[in-house]
Every structure is written in structure tokens, then in C-alpha cells.
Amino acid sequence: MKDGNVVRQHLNLFFDAVDKLKDMEIEIHDDLLSIMMLYSLSPEFENFRVAIESRDKLPTPYELRIKIIEEADARGNEFRSPNEEAFYGKRQEKRNFNRPRHNKSNNSNQSR
């Protein structure tokens, strides 16, 4: 899965659960939903969470959804699942070790 879809998928699952609760005639106040949504985010969103909580009025869950997606897009570094993080680390490690090393001192000695 692409990194850009992780936050969107998480929010879609969150709102699916909210819709299922509404179908069972269980209503949750918007402020509580907003707080639950903020605390369901990964630790990378801690500063964002604090900024939203410090406002006088919390955004509605649907407004907050848009703000979270905008924040994730602005960062360009959305949180990944542990499996995706492992593959990302593996790719980075592989790239670094397979890169040819150019040693200027060896090249200058070989040309003499």
C-alpha cells in the first residue's frame, strides 16, 4: 500500500465504525468523536493533536478529518504500519550497501 493511503484508510475505518454505531442508534457527541479521532493517530501527530486540543472550540469530526489529511499530505511522511516500516527500512538499507564506493585516493593511486 502507498504511504499516502494509510491515513485515509485509517480515517475511513474510523468513520465506518461511527456509521455502524449510528445504525445501531448509538450516538456519540461530536467533541468525543473528535478527541477519539485525535488519539487514534500515531505518535508522529502529537504536535498536531496538541494544537487542535488547545483551541477554544474543537472542529467537528468531518472538519477534523480534512485537517488530518491536509496535515499528513503536508508532511509527506504519513505514518506506516509496522510491516510497511520494515520494508521501507530494508529498501533504504539495501540502497546504501549496494551503492558503489568511490575513493578518490584509490583512483589517484591507480592512475599513476
Kinemage of the C-alpha trace (Angstrom):
@kinemage 1
@onewidth
@group {chain A} dominant
@subgroup {mainchain}
@vectorlist {calphas} color= white
{ca met a 1} P 0.000 0.000 0.000
{ca lys a 2} L 1.255 3.503 -0.776
{ca asp a 3} L 2.068 5.696 2.216
{ca gly a 4} L -0.396 8.360 1.077
{ca asn a 5} L -3.285 5.976 1.596
{ca val a 6} L -2.507 4.916 5.164
{ca val a 7} L -4.064 7.915 6.931
{ca arg a 8} L -7.047 7.937 4.591
{ca gln a 9} L -7.636 4.229 5.172
{ca his a 10} L -7.409 4.713 8.937
{ca leu a 11} L -9.937 7.554 8.828
{ca asn a 12} L -12.262 5.578 6.566
{ca leu a 13} L -12.239 2.688 9.039
{ca phe a 14} L -12.878 5.117 11.892
{ca phe a 15} L -15.899 6.645 10.153
{ca asp a 16} L -17.170 3.214 9.125
{ca ala a 17} L -17.251 2.270 12.807
{ca val a 18} L -19.062 5.524 13.630
{ca asp a 19} L -21.640 4.820 10.904
{ca lys a 20} L -22.209 1.305 12.248
{ca leu a 21} L -22.818 2.732 15.715
{ca lys a 22} L -25.333 5.199 14.244
{ca asp a 23} L -27.099 2.298 12.511
{ca met a 24} L -27.483 0.704 15.946
{ca glu a 25} L -28.931 4.026 17.161
{ca ile a 26} L -25.887 4.796 19.293
{ca glu a 27} L -24.984 8.468 19.009
{ca ile a 28} L -21.611 9.789 20.136
{ca his a 29} L -21.179 13.520 20.715
{ca asp a 30} L -19.051 15.272 18.081
{ca asp a 31} L -16.496 16.524 20.636
{ca leu a 32} L -15.935 12.986 21.889
{ca leu a 33} L -15.569 11.691 18.322
{ca ser a 34} L -13.008 14.401 17.569
{ca ile a 35} L -10.978 13.536 20.674
{ca met a 36} L -11.159 9.819 19.875
{ca met a 37} L -10.006 10.507 16.318
{ca leu a 38} L -7.062 12.616 17.527
{ca tyr a 39} L -5.915 9.929 19.953
{ca ser a 40} L -6.213 7.211 17.343
{ca leu a 41} L -3.426 8.862 15.338
{ca ser a 42} L 0.182 7.742 15.559
{ca pro a 43} L 2.709 9.500 17.846
{ca glu a 44} L 4.052 11.491 14.877
{ca phe a 45} L 0.878 13.586 15.106
{ca glu a 46} L 1.494 14.622 18.743
{ca asn a 47} L 2.150 18.304 17.935
{ca phe a 48} L -0.874 18.398 15.648
{ca arg a 49} L -3.002 16.793 18.373
{ca val a 50} L -1.908 19.352 20.969
{ca ala a 51} L -2.558 22.249 18.578
{ca ile a 52} L -6.091 21.053 17.864
{ca glu a 53} L -6.871 20.329 21.535
{ca ser a 54} L -5.686 23.777 22.638
{ca arg a 55} L -8.338 25.541 20.549
{ca asp a 56} L -11.361 27.058 22.250
{ca lys a 57} L -13.703 25.017 20.066
{ca leu a 58} L -12.907 21.589 18.662
{ca pro a 59} L -13.581 21.068 14.961
{ca thr a 60} L -16.373 18.690 14.012
{ca pro a 61} L -15.258 15.153 13.171
{ca tyr a 62} L -15.695 15.834 9.450
{ca glu a 63} L -13.705 19.091 9.622
{ca leu a 64} L -11.040 17.309 11.634
{ca arg a 65} L -10.858 14.542 9.049
{ca ile a 66} L -9.977 17.125 6.395
{ca lys a 67} L -7.397 18.784 8.657
{ca ile a 68} L -5.727 15.436 9.417
{ca ile a 69} L -5.496 14.550 5.728
{ca glu a 70} L -4.089 18.002 4.933
{ca glu a 71} L -1.547 17.667 7.743
{ca ala a 72} L -0.464 14.231 6.559
{ca asp a 73} L -0.147 15.451 2.968
{ca ala a 74} L 1.843 18.498 4.072
{ca arg a 75} L 4.277 16.315 5.972
{ca gly a 76} L 4.737 13.951 3.086
{ca asn a 77} L 5.600 11.413 5.747
{ca glu a 78} L 2.428 9.703 6.810
{ca phe a 79} L 2.599 7.023 9.448
{ca arg a 80} L 3.142 3.477 8.220
{ca ser a 81} L 2.109 0.149 9.565
{ca pro a 82} L 4.933 -1.849 11.212
{ca asn a 83} L 5.165 -4.118 8.157
{ca glu a 84} L 5.475 -1.177 5.787
{ca glu a 85} L 8.082 0.413 8.044
{ca ala a 86} L 10.132 -2.795 7.967
{ca phe a 87} L 10.064 -2.921 4.180
{ca tyr a 88} L 10.949 0.764 3.952
{ca gly a 89} L 13.964 0.226 6.223
{ca lys a 90} L 15.019 -2.808 4.204
{ca arg a 91} L 14.901 -0.832 0.947
{ca gln a 92} L 16.921 2.027 2.413
{ca glu a 93} L 19.495 -0.354 3.845
{ca lys a 94} L 19.815 -2.198 0.559
{ca arg a 95} L 20.310 1.018 -1.395
{ca asn a 96} L 23.060 2.221 0.904
{ca phe a 97} L 25.034 -1.015 0.788
{ca asn a 98} L 24.746 -1.555 -2.956
{ca arg a 99} L 25.952 1.913 -3.859
{ca pro a 100} L 29.478 1.808 -5.331
{ca arg a 101} L 32.086 3.486 -3.220
{ca his a 102} L 34.311 5.992 -4.907
{ca asn a 103} L 37.513 6.515 -3.047
{ca lys a 104} L 39.435 9.440 -4.526
{ca ser a 105} L 42.747 8.351 -3.009
{ca asn a 106} L 42.496 4.889 -4.616
{ca asn a 107} L 41.569 6.344 -8.001
{ca ser a 108} L 44.501 8.750 -7.975
{ca asn a 109} L 46.939 5.984 -6.966
{ca gln a 110} L 45.706 3.674 -9.722
{ca ser a 111} L 46.212 6.269 -12.447
{ca arg a 112} L 49.944 6.656 -11.632
